[in-house]
Structures are given as C-alpha cells and as structure tokens.
C-alpha cells in the first residue's frame, strides 16, 4: 500500500524511472518522477486538523530543466528521423502489400527449420512510431494532456502510412504507463507488440477522404478549421 511504501522511507520522496537513450547508446536519461507525498492540512486550517489522517498523494511529475529538454529533444529528433526514413522506404515500394500483417509464405513450408523472414517494412514503421511515442510520453512536456497528444500523433503517423486498427486498446492497458515504466523503448515495444500488431488493418477508407491540400489550401484555412468558434459561424 502507499502507507507501507511511505513507512519504509519515513518521509515524502520520489524516484526516477530510467529512460535509455537511442540517440546516444549507453546513456540513461531522466524519465518520470514517481512521487509519494503525505497529505497535510492546508495553511489556515482549524486547530486540531493536523491530527487528521488525510492519506497520501501518489503522482507523476517531470523535471522541466533545460538539460532534460535538450536530451529529450535529441531523442525525439532521432526517433522522428528514423520514422521518416522507414516511411519513405515504404512509400517507394513498387508493389507494397496493403495488408499490414502479410503472410509471406501462405503454402506449407517443407523445411522444418525455415529461416525467419526479414521484418516486414510495415512492422519496422510501426515499431518506429511506438519508439517516438515512448520518448514523448517519458518527456511529458505538457502540464496536462501529454499522453493524449502522444496517442493522437501515434494514430496519425500510422494512418499516414496506411495502417488502421480493427480493435480498441487492450483491456486494462494504458500504453503511456507501459512506456513510463519501461527502461527503454525496446522493452515497451515488446510489452505492447502482441496485441498492438494483431489489431492492425489496412486503412482503406482513407482513399475516400478529401485531400487536405485541396480542401484547406491555405494556412489560414487550416487554422480556421481548428477554431471551433469560427467553424460555428455562418
């Protein structure tokens, strides 16, 4: 329990989750601070309130230091560059299979010990997108909504390469917490890959979606499309 954990240390404390660097292999960055604080009466509380048991606050916090921002920016730059490289390779495939989970050998293989097939390019792109999500969630630069932004970007990136999903997130799973509690992106990807990959499907419906460039040709059009107040005007 929180009370047991607090009793071991005997005071308010926090621990930092490790976050292994990909841009600088071998280095470990500061991940997320998990804090446990005993709740105390507010200043000006009535006399005797200090004897009340108000419980504990178990929260996550992130350090907004220039060094940490620079470290995480480097990780996300590296992750995004790797994602772009793989996406470009996928786009240049002359006969890319639209199925994100293709079976490269549908016929029975007489070889009892076949060599594993090279990772499908879409699998590589999916892992690269998950790696970007991992560093963003561990960075958590927003005061609220960092995880929600991460989910939106992850979905958008995969849709951009034609990958959609047939199912919602697995039950009792919060991918942002899987990322926060994983020491490196590989451990995070290994934790979510079984259900995440199985839920993928071709985003065939995108073929019928109007082009953004044609529908919103100018920057002003795009800003106004995001403005709910202007969108509500006749």
C-alpha positions in Angstrom: 0.0 0.0 0.0 1.0 3.6 -0.2 1.2 3.7 3.6 3.6 0.7 3.6 5.8 2.4 1.0 5.8 5.7 2.9 6.7 3.8 6.1 9.8 2.3 4.5 11.3 5.8 3.7 9.7 7.7 6.5 9.2 10.9 4.6 7.9 12.4 1.3 10.0 11.0 -1.6 10.3 10.5 -5.3 12.1 8.0 -7.5 13.0 8.5 -11.2 12.3 5.9 -13.8 15.3 5.2 -16.2 15.0 6.1 -19.8 17.7 4.6 -22.1 18.9 6.8 -24.9 18.7 5.7 -28.5 20.4 8.7 -29.9 23.4 8.2 -27.6 23.6 4.5 -26.9 24.7 3.6 -23.4 23.4 6.8 -21.8 20.5 6.7 -19.4 18.2 9.8 -19.2 15.9 11.0 -16.5 12.5 9.6 -17.2 9.5 10.3 -15.0 9.4 11.1 -11.3 7.1 9.0 -9.3 6.3 10.9 -6.1 4.7 9.9 -2.8 3.6 12.7 -0.5 1.7 12.6 2.7 -1.3 15.0 2.6 -1.2 17.7 5.2 -3.8 20.3 6.3 -3.8 23.5 4.3 -2.4 26.7 5.8 -5.1 28.3 7.9 -6.9 25.0 8.7 -8.8 24.9 12.0 -6.9 23.9 15.2 -6.6 20.2 15.5 -6.7 19.5 11.8 -3.1 18.4 12.0 -4.1 15.2 13.7 -6.4 14.1 10.9 -5.2 11.3 8.6 -5.6 12.8 5.1 -3.9 9.9 3.3 -1.3 10.1 0.6 -0.8 11.5 -2.9 0.9 9.2 -5.5 1.6 11.3 -8.6 3.9 11.5 -11.6 6.0 14.6 -12.3 8.6 15.6 -14.8 11.5 17.9 -14.4 11.4 20.9 -16.7 15.1 21.6 -16.8 17.0 22.9 -19.9 19.2 19.8 -19.8 16.3 17.4 -19.8 14.5 19.3 -22.6 17.7 19.1 -24.7 18.1 15.4 -24.1 14.5 14.5 -24.9 14.5 16.8 -28.0 17.5 14.9 -29.3 15.8 11.6 -28.7 12.6 12.6 -30.4 14.5 14.1 -33.4 16.4 10.8 -33.8 13.2 8.8 -33.5 11.3 11.0 -35.9 14.2 10.9 -38.5 14.2 7.1 -38.3 10.5 7.0 -38.8 10.6 9.3 -41.8 13.3 7.2 -43.4 11.3 4.0 -43.0 8.1 5.7 -44.2 9.9 6.9 -47.3 11.1 3.3 -48.0 7.6 2.1 -47.5 6.2 4.7 -49.9 8.8 3.8 -52.5 8.0 0.1 -52.5 6.8 -0.6 -56.1 4.3 -3.2 -55.0 3.7 -2.7 -51.4 1.3 -5.1 -49.9 -1.6 -3.1 -48.4 -2.1 -5.7 -45.6 -0.1 -4.6 -42.6 0.1 -8.3 -41.4 1.0 -10.2 -44.6 1.7 -13.9 -44.7 4.9 -14.1 -46.9 4.5 -17.9 -47.2 0.9 -19.0 -47.4 1.8 -22.5 -48.5 3.1 -25.2 -46.1 6.8 -25.0 -45.8 8.5 -28.4 -46.1 11.6 -27.1 -44.3 11.1 -27.9 -40.6 13.5 -25.1 -39.6 13.0 -22.3 -42.0 15.0 -19.1 -41.8 12.9 -16.2 -40.3 11.7 -13.7 -42.9 13.1 -10.2 -42.6 10.9 -7.8 -40.7 8.2 -6.5 -42.8 8.7 -2.8 -43.6 5.3 -2.0 -42.0 6.4 -3.7 -38.8 9.5 -1.6 -38.8 7.4 1.6 -39.3 5.1 0.5 -36.5 8.0 0.0 -34.1 9.5 3.3 -35.1 6.1 5.1 -34.4 6.0 3.3 -31.0 9.5 4.4 -30.2 8.6 8.0 -30.9 5.5 7.6 -28.6 7.8 6.2 -25.9 10.1 9.2 -25.8 7.2 11.7 -26.0 5.4 10.1 -23.1 8.5 9.8 -21.0 9.3 13.5 -21.8 5.7 14.6 -21.0 6.4 18.3 -21.5 2.8 19.5 -21.2 1.1 20.4 -17.9 -1.9 18.4 -19.0 -2.6 16.1 -21.9 0.9 14.8 -22.9 -0.3 11.2 -23.2 -3.4 12.3 -25.2 -1.2 14.2 -27.6 1.0 11.1 -27.9 -1.9 8.8 -28.7 -3.1 11.3 -31.4 0.3 11.5 -33.0 0.8 7.7 -32.9 -2.6 7.2 -34.6 -1.9 9.9 -37.1 1.6 8.6 -38.0 0.3 5.1 -38.7 -2.7 6.4 -40.7 -0.3 8.3 -42.8 1.3 5.1 -43.9 -2.0 3.3 -44.4 -2.3 1.4 -41.1 -5.6 1.5 -39.2 -6.9 -0.6 -36.3 -9.8 -3.0 -36.0 -9.9 -3.0 -32.2 -9.5 -0.6 -29.3 -6.7 -0.7 -26.9 -6.4 -4.0 -25.0 -8.4 -4.2 -21.8 -6.6 -3.0 -18.6 -3.8 -1.4 -20.7 -2.6 2.2 -20.6 0.2 2.5 -23.1 1.6 5.7 -21.6 2.1 3.8 -18.3 3.7 0.9 -20.1 6.1 3.4 -21.6 6.8 5.3 -18.4 7.6 2.0 -16.5 9.8 0.6 -19.3 13.5 1.3 -19.1 13.9 1.5 -22.8 11.8 1.7 -26.0 12.6 -2.0 -26.8 11.1 -3.2 -23.6 8.0 -1.0 -24.2 7.5 -2.2 -27.7 7.9 -5.9 -26.6 5.2 -5.3 -24.0 2.6 -3.9 -26.4 3.5 -5.5 -29.7 1.5 -8.8 -29.3 -1.9 -7.1 -29.1 -0.9 -3.8 -30.9 0.3 -5.6 -34.1 -2.6 -8.0 -34.1 -5.1 -5.1 -34.1 -3.7 -3.5 -37.3 -5.6 -3.4 -40.5 -5.3 -1.6 -43.9 -6.7 2.0 -43.7 -8.6 1.5 -47.0 -11.2 4.1 -46.0 -8.6 6.8 -46.4 -8.9 6.6 -50.2 -12.3 8.3 -50.0 -11.2 11.1 -47.7 -10.8 14.5 -49.4 -7.3 15.8 -49.8 -6.3 18.3 -47.1 -4.3 20.4 -49.7 -7.4 20.7 -51.8 -9.9 21.2 -49.0 -7.8 23.6 -47.0 -5.4 25.1 -49.5 -4.0 27.9 -47.3 -2.6 28.1 -43.8 -5.5 30.5 -42.8 -8.0 27.8 -43.9 -6.3 25.2 -41.7 -6.1 27.5 -38.7 -9.8 28.3 -39.1 -10.7 24.7 -39.4 -9.2 24.1 -36.0 -11.0 27.1 -34.4 -14.3 25.9 -33.1 -15.7 29.4 -32.7 -15.0 30.3 -36.3 -16.3 26.9 -37.5 -19.6 27.7 -35.8 -20.1 31.0 -37.6 -22.4 31.0 -40.7 
